[in-house]
C-alpha cells in the first residue's frame, strides 16, 4: 500500500497547528496509516512541496492546514495532467476551514477528518478557474470582490483571535461598506449594477461558518453567484445573522444565479479574494472545471 503524502502547514492557525502535530501523528499511527509528512512554516512553500514530490509514490495528497493551505495544494494538483492528480484529502487545522464544512467537519475537527480519509471514499468534485489579464489560478471554495475582500483583509489582521475573527471583521467592515459599479456576464446574461459584493462559489461556506451560497454543490458542474445590492447599515445588521443559516438569499437585496462561466468587469480594478487569499484583480473570467479533482469524502 502506498503512503499518504501529508502537506502540513505548521504556520496554520497562527502556529497552533504545530502544537497539534504530535497528537495528529499519534492518531495516524494508531489507525495504522502509512504516510510521509512534509512540513513547512511558510504557506507559500506548500505548492512547491507538492510539485517537487514524485506523486506516483503516494496514494493521496492530504492538505493539512487552513483554506490557504488547501488553495496551494489544489493549484499544485491542477498544474499537472488530470490522470496524474491524486485523490485529495483535507485535515483542518487552520484558522479558517470553510471548505472542510462540505465534509461535515467543524474547525479543528482533525480526528474526524482522519476517520474520513480511512474510509477511502472518492468523490469527483468541481474546481473554479480564474483568468485575469496576467495570471491564472484555481479555487475550490469561493472567490469574491467588494465587501467580502475587505472583511478578509481585516480578518488577516486579527486572525490570532481564532474562528471568531471573521465574524468580528464582518461586523466592522459592514459599518464602512460602500457599493461599486460592477458588470457581470453570467453565461451570456449581462448584469450591470451598483453592488456591495459579488461572491462566486463552488462550495457553500466562507469564513468557516458563513453559509454564503447555501444552494452550491461541489459536484454539479456549476458555480453559484451571490450578489448583494445597496442596502442600509440597519438593514444589513438584521441580515447578518441569517448568513449563518443561508436564509439571507431570501432577502430582496440578494440575487443568486448558477452558471458555468462568469466575467467580472469594474470601472476601476478591484481586488479578488480566492479561498481567503488575495490574488489578482478585475477584470476576470471565472469558470467551472467539472469533476477536475477527486476528494476523499465521507460518502
KOLZAZA-643216 format. One record per atom (N, C-alpha, C, CB): x, y, z; residue in one letter. Coordinates in steps of 0.2 Angstrom, whole numbers, plus 5000, padded with zeros to 4 digits. Glycine has a CB too. Example, Ala and Ser with C-alpha at 12.3 -4.5 7.8 and 13.67 -1.06 7.14 Angstrom:
% residues 2
506649725039a;506249785039a;506649845039a;505749785045a;506449895035s;506849955036s;506450005039s;507049975029s;
//
This chain:
% residues 299
500449945000x;500050005000x;500450065000x;499550005006x;500350114995x;500750174995x;500550215001x;500650204988x;501050265003x;500850305009x;500450365007x;501450325012x;500150405011x;499850465010x;500450515010x;499350485016x;500350565006x;500850625006x;500450685010x;501050654999x;500650695016x;500350745020x;500750815020x;500250725028x;500450865017x;500750935017x;500550965023x;500650965010x;500950975028x;500751005034x;501051075035x;501050965040x;500551125035x;500751195036x;500751215044x;500251245033x;501351205047x;501451225054x;501251295056x;502151205056x;501251335051x;501051405052x;500351415053x;501351455047x;499951365051x;499151375050x;498951385058x;498851315047x;498351425058x;498051435064x;498551475069x;497951375068x;498851525065x;499351565069x;499851525073x;498951615074x;500051465070x;500551425073x;500251375078x;501051465078x;499651375079x;499351325083x;499351255080x;498551345085x;499351245073x;499451185070x;500051145072x;499451195062x;500551175073x;501151145075x;501151115082x;501751195075x;500751145086x;500651115093x;500251055093x;500351165098x;499751045088x;499350985087x;499750925084x;498751005083x;500250945080x;500650885076x;500750825080x;501250915074x;501050825086x;501150765090x;500550725091x;501450775097x;499950755093x;499350715093x;499050685087x;498750765097x;499150725081x;498950705075x;499350645073x;499050765070x;500050645073x;500450595071x;500250525076x;501150605072x;500150535082x;499950485086x;499350445084x;499850505094x;498850485082x;498250465080x;498250425073x;497650515079x;498650455068x;498850425062x;499150355063x;499250465058x;499650355068x;499950285069x;499450235072x;500550305074x;499050265077x;498550225080x;498150185075x;498150265085x;497950225069x;497550195064x;497950155059x;497150255061x;498550155060x;498950115056x;499050145048x;498750035055x;498950205048x;499050235042x;499750255040x;498650305042x;500050235034x;500650245032x;500650315029x;500950195028x;501150355030x;501150425027x;501850455027x;500750475031x;501950505023x;502550545023x;502350615024x;502950535016x;502550645029x;502350715031x;502950765029x;502250715039x;502750805025x;503150865023x;502950925026x;503250875015x;503350955031x;503151015035x;503451075033x;503350995042x;503051135033x;503351195032x;503051245036x;503251215024x;503351295038x;503051355041x;502951415037x;503551375047x;503051405030x;502951455026x;502351435021x;503651475022x;501851465021x;501251445017x;501351445010x;500651495018x;501851495007x;501951495000x;502451434998x;502251564998x;502651395003x;503051345001x;502651285000x;503651325006x;502051285001x;501651225001x;501551194994x;500851245003x;501451244989x;501451224982x;502051194980x;501251284978x;502651214982x;503251184980x;503351114982x;503851234982x;503151104989x;503151034992x;502850984988x;502951034999x;502251004985x;501850964981x;502150954974x;501150984980x;502351004971x;502551004964x;503250964963x;502651074961x;503650974969x;504350934968x;504250864971x;504750974973x;503750844973x;503650774975x;503450724969x;503050764981x;503750664970x;503550614965x;502850584967x;504150554964x;502350614964x;501650594966x;501550514965x;501150634963x;501950484960x;501750414959x;501950374965x;502250394953x;502250394970x;502450364976x;501950364981x;503150384978x;501450394980x;500950404985x;500250394983x;500950484987x;499750374988x;499050364986x;498550424986x;498850304991x;498750474990x;498350534990x;498750594993x;497750514995x;498550654992x;498850714995x;498350745000x;499050764989x;498650755006x;498250775011x;498450855013x;498250735018x;498050895012x;498150965014x;497950985021x;497751015009x;498550985025x;498450995032x;498651065034x;498950945037x;498051105036x;498151175037x;497451215037x;498651215032x;497451275034x;496851305033x;496651315026x;496851375036x;496151355024x;495951365017x;496551385013x;495351415017x;497051425015x;497551445011x;498051395009x;497951495015x;498151345014x;498551285013x;498151245007x;498651245019x;497551235008x;497151195003x;497151224996x;496351195005x;497151294996x;497151334990x;497851314986x;497151404991x;498451314990x;499051304987x;499151234984x;499651314992x;498851184988x;498851114986x;498451104980x;498551064992x;497851134979x;497451114973x;497751154967x;496751144974x;498051214968x;498451244962x;499051194960x;498651314964x;499351164965x;499951124963x;499651064959x;500251094969x;499051034961x;498750974958x;498450994951x;498250944962x;498151054950x;497951074944x;498451094939x;497451134945x;499051094941x;499651114936x;499851054933x;500151144940x;499650994935x;499850934932x;499250904928x;500150884937x;499450854924x;498950814919x;498450784924x;499250764915x;497850784921x;497250754925x;497350684928x;496650754921x;497650644924x;497750574925x;498350564931x;497950534919x;498750614932x;499250614937x;498950644944x;499850644935x;498350674944x;498150704950x;497950654955x;497550754948x;498250654961x;498050604966x;497450634970x;498650594971x;497050584973x;496450604977x;496750654982x;496150544980x;496250694984x;496450754989x;496050744995x;496250824986x;496450745001x;496150745007x;496250805011x;496450685012x;495850825016x;495850885020x;495950875027x;495150925019x;496350905030x;496550895038x;496450965040x;497250865039x;495950995043x;495851065045x;496151075052x;495051075046x;496651115051x;497051135057x;497251215057x;497651095059x;496851245053x;496951325052x;496451365055x;496951335044x;496551435054x;496051475057x;495451475053x;496351555056x;495451475047x;494851465043x;494851395039x;494751525037x;494351365040x;494251295037x;493551295034x;494351235042x;493451335029x;492751345026x;492651285022x;492651405022x;493051265018x;492951205013x;492751145017x;493451195008x;493151135023x;493051065026x;492351065029x;493551065032x;491951115029x;491251105031x;490851065026x;490951175032x;491151065020x;490751015015x;490850945017x;491051035008x;491350925021x;491450865023x;491150845030x;492150845023x;490750895032x;490450895039x;490950905045x;490150825040x;491450935043x;491950955048x;491951025051x;492650935045x;492051025058x;492051095061x;492751115062x;491651085068x;492851175063x;493551195064x;493951155069x;493651275067x;494551135067x;495051095071x;494751025072x;495151125077x;494351005068x;494050935068x;494450885065x;493250935066x;495150885067x;495650845063x;495550765064x;496250865065x;495350745070x;495250675071x;494750645067x;495050665078x;494150685066x;493650655062x;493850655054x;492950705062x;494250705053x;494550715046x;494950655044x;494950775045x;495350625049x;495750565048x;495350505047x;496250555054x;494750505051x;494250455050x;493950445043x;493750455055x;493850505040x;493650515033x;494150485028x;493450585032x;494750505029x;495250485025x;495350405025x;495950515027x;495250375031x;495250305032x;494750265028x;495150285039x;494150305026x;493650275023x;493750255015x;492950315023x;494250295013x;494450295006x;493950305001x;494750225004x;493350335003x;492850354998x;493050414993x;492150375002x;493050404987x;493250454982x;492650484979x;493750424977x;492650554979x;492050594976x;492350644971x;491650624981x;492150634964x;492350694959x;492050754961x;492250674952x;492450804961x;492250874963x;492450924958x;492450894970x;492150984957x;492251034953x;492751084956x;491651074951x;493151124952x;493651174954x;493451234950x;494351144953x;493551294953x;493451354950x;494051384947x;493151414954x;494051414941x;494651434937x;494551514936x;494751404930x;495151554938x;495151624937x;495651644932x;495251654944x;495451684927x;495951704922x;495851784922x;495751684915x;496451814924x;496451884924x;496851904918x;496751914931x;497051974918x;497451994912x;498151964912x;497452074912x;498351944918x;499051924918x;499251864922x;499551984921x;498751834925x;498851774928x;498251724928x;499051784936x;498351664930x;497851614930x;497951574937x;497851564924x;497351554940x;497451514946x;496751474947x;497651554952x;496751434952x;496151394953x;495951404960x;496251314952x;495251394962x;495051394969x;494551334970x;494651464970x;494451314976x;494051264977x;493451284981x;494451204981x;493451344984x;492951364989x;492551424986x;493251384995x;492851484985x;492551544984x;492951594981x;492051564989x;492751644977x;493151704975x;492651764975x;493451694968x;492851814978x;492451874978x;492751944977x;492051874985x;492351994977x;492652064976x;492152104981x;492652084969x;492452164983x;492052214986x;492052204994x;491252204984x;491552204997x;491452205005x;491852135007x;490752205007x;491752085004x;492052025006x;492752025006x;491751965002x;493052055002x;493852065002x;494052105007x;494052094995x;493652165009x;493852205015x;493852165021x;493452265015x;493252125022x;493252085028x;493852035028x;492552045027x;494052005023x;494551965023x;495251995025x;494651925016x;495352055022x;495952095024x;495952105032x;495952155020x;495352125034x;495352145041x;495452075046x;494652175043x;495152025043x;495251965047x;495951945047x;494851905043x;496351955042x;497051935042x;497451975048x;497451955036x;497152035049x;497452075055x;497352055062x;497252155054x;496752015062x;496551995069x;496451925070x;495852035071x;496751885065x;496651815065x;496851775071x;497051785059x;497351805075x;497551775081x;496951765086x;498151815084x;496451795085x;495851795089x;495451725088x;495351845088x;495651685082x;495351625081x;494751625076x;495151595087x;494351575076x;493751575072x;493251635072x;493351515073x;493251665078x;492851725079x;493051785075x;492751745086x;493651785073x;493951845069x;493651865063x;494751835068x;493351815059x;492951835053x;492351865055x;492851765049x;491951845060x;491351875062x;491451945064x;490951835067x;491951955068x;492152025070x;492352075065x;492652025076x;492752045060x;492952085054x;492352105050x;493452045050x;491852055049x;491252065045x;490852125048x;490852005044x;490752125055x;490352175058x;490652245057x;490252155065x;491352245058x;491752305057x;491652335050x;492452295059x;491852295045x;491852315038x;491152335036x;492152265034x;490652305038x;489952315037x;489752385038x;489452265040x;490052415043x;489852485045x;490252535041x;490052495052x;490652515037x;491052555032x;490952545025x;491852555034x;490452495023x;490352475017x;490152525012x;489852415017x;490252515005x;490052565000x;490052524994x;490552624999x;489552534989x;489452504983x;489952514978x;488752514980x;490052474973x;490452484967x;490152464961x;491152444968x;490252504956x;489952484949x;490252424946x;489952544944x;489852374945x;490152304943x;489752284937x;490152254948x;490052264932x;489752224926x;489852154926x;489952264919x;489352114926x;489452044926x;489152014919x;489152004932x;489451964917x;489151924911x;489151854914x;489551934904x;488551834915x;488451764918x;488151714913x;487951774924x;488551674910x;488351634904x;487951674899x;487851574907x;488251734897x;487951774892x;487451824894x;487651724887x;487251814900x;486751864903x;487151924906x;486251834908x;486951984904x;487352044906x;486952074912x;487552094901x;487352094918x;487052124923x;487552184925x;486952084930x;487352244925x;487752304927x;487352344932x;487952354921x;487752344938x;487352374944x;487852394949x;486852324947x;487652434954x;488052454960x;487952394965x;487852524963x;488552364967x;488452314971x;488952314977x;488652244967x;488752294983x;489152294989x;489652234988x;488752284995x;489452174986x;489952124985x;489652074979x;490152084991x;490152044977x;490051984972x;490451924975x;490251994965x;490051864976x;490351804978x;490251754973x;490151784985x;490751714971x;490651664966x;490951604969x;491051674959x;490451554970x;490551504975x;490551434972x;490051504981x;491051394973x;491051324972x;490751284977x;491751294970x;490851304983x;490551274989x;490151324993x;491151244994x;489851294999x;489351335002x;489651385007x;488851295006x;490151375010x;490351415016x;490951465014x;490551365022x;490951515018x;491551555018x;491651585025x;491451615013x;492351595027x;492451625034x;492251565039x;492151685035x;492351505037x;492151445042x;491451435043x;492551465048x;491051485045x;490351475047x;489851515043x;490351495054x;490051555038x;489551595035x;489351545029x;489851665032x;488651535029x;488451495023x;488151535017x;487751445026x;488651565014x;488551625009x;488251595003x;489251655007x;488351535001x;488051504995x;487651444997x;488551494989x;487151445000x;486851385003x;486551334998x;486251405007x;486551354991x;486251304986x;486851274982x;485751344982x;487451294984x;488051274980x;488151204981x;488651314982x;488451164976x;488651094976x;489251084973x;488051054973x;489751054976x;490351044974x;490450994968x;490851024979x;489950964966x;489950914960x;489450924955x;489950844963x;489150984954x;488550994949x;488851024943x;488051044953x;489451044942x;489651074936x;489551144935x;489451034930x;489351174941x;489151244940x;489451284946x;488351254940x;489551354945x;489651394951x;489051434953x;490251444949x;489051454959x;488451494962x;488651564963x;488251464968x;488351614960x;488451684960x;487951714965x;488451714953x;488251754970x;487851784975x;488051864975x;487951754982x;487551904974x;487651974973x;487252014979x;487352004967x;487552064982x;487252104987x;487152174984x;487652104994x;486552194983x;486452264981x;486452314986x;485752264978x;486452384985x;486552434990x;485952424995x;486452504987x;486252425002x;485752415007x;485952455013x;485852335009x;485452475017x;485652525023x;486052485028x;485052555026x;486452515032x;486852485038x;486352455043x;487252535041x;485752485044x;485252455049x;485052385046x;484752505050x;484852385039x;484552335036x;485052275036x;484352345029x;485752285034x;486252235034x;486352205041x;486852265031x;486352245046x;486452215053x;485852165054x;486452275058x;485252175052x;484752125053x;484852065048x;484052165051x;485152085042x;485352025038x;485851985040x;485452055031x;486352015044x;486951975045x;486851915049x;487352025050x;486451905054x;486351835057x;486151785053x;485951845063x;485751805047x;485451755043x;485951715038x;484951785039x;486551745038x;487151715034x;487351655037x;487651765033x;487251645043x;487551585046x;487051525044x;487451585054x;486451535043x;485951485041x;485951475033x;485351495044x;486051535030x;485951535022x;485351565020x;486051465020x;484951585025x;484251615023x;484351685021x;483851615030x;484951715021x;484951785018x;484751785011x;485751805019x;484851735007x;484651735000x;483951744998x;484951674996x;483551745004x;482851755003x;482651835003x;482451725008x;483151875005x;483051945005x;483051974999x;483551975010x;482752034998x;482652064991x;483352094989x;482152124992x;483752114993x;484452144991x;484952094989x;484752184997x;484752024989x;485251974987x;484951944981x;485251924993x;485351934976x;485251894970x;485651844969x;485251944963x;485451784967x;485851724966x;485751694959x;485651674971x;486251664956x;486251634949x;486751574950x;486551684944x;486651524945x;487051474944x;487351474937x;486751404945x;487951464936x;488251474929x;488951434928x;488451544928x;489151424922x;489751394921x;490351444920x;489651344914x;490151504917x;490651554916x;490351624918x;490751554908x;490851654921x;490651724923x;491251774922x;490451724931x;491051834919x;491551884918x;491451944922x;491551904910x;491951964926x;491852024931x;492252084928x;492152004938x;491952144927x;492252204925x;492052254929x;492052214917x;492552304931x;492352354936x;492652424933x;492652344943x;492352474935x;492652544932x;493352554934x;492252604935x;493552534940x;494252534942x;494452464944x;494452584947x;495052444943x;495252374946x;495052364953x;495952354945x;494752304955x;494652284961x;494952214963x;493852274962x;495152214969x;495552154972x;495052094972x;495852164978x;495352034970x;495051974970x;495251934977x;495151934964x;494851894980x;495051854985x;494751784984x;494751884992x;495251744982x;495051674981x;495251634987x;495351644975x;494751594990x;494951554996x;495351585002x;495251494994x;495151645003x;495451685008x;496151715007x;495551645014x;496351705000x;496951734998x;496851804994x;497351684994x;497351844993x;497251904989x;497651904983x;497451964994x;497351884978x;497751874971x;497351894966x;497951794970x;497751944962x;497451974956x;496852024957x;497151914952x;496652044951x;496152104951x;495752094945x;496452174952x;495152134945x;494752134939x;495052174934x;494052164941x;494852164928x;494352114925x;494652044926x;494252134918x;494151994926x;494251924927x;493751884924x;494351914934x;493951824921x;493451774919x;493551714924x;493651754912x;492951694926x;492951644931x;492451584928x;492651664938x;492751524928x;492351474925x;492451404930x;492651454918x;491951364928x;491951294932x;492351244928x;491251274933x;492751204932x;493051154929x;492751084932x;493851154930x;492251054928x;491951004931x;492350944933x;491350984926x;492250914938x;492550844940x;493350854939x;492250794936x;493650904941x;494350914940x;494750884945x;494450984940x;494450864951x;494850834956x;494450784959x;495050884962x;494850734963x;494450684967x;494550694974x;494750614965x;494050694978x;494050714985x;493950654989x;493550764987x;494350644995x;494250595000x;493650615004x;494850575004x;493050585004x;492450615006x;492150565011x;491950635001x;491650585015x;491350535020x;490850495016x;490950575025x;490650515010x;490150475006x;490150494999x;489350485009x;
//
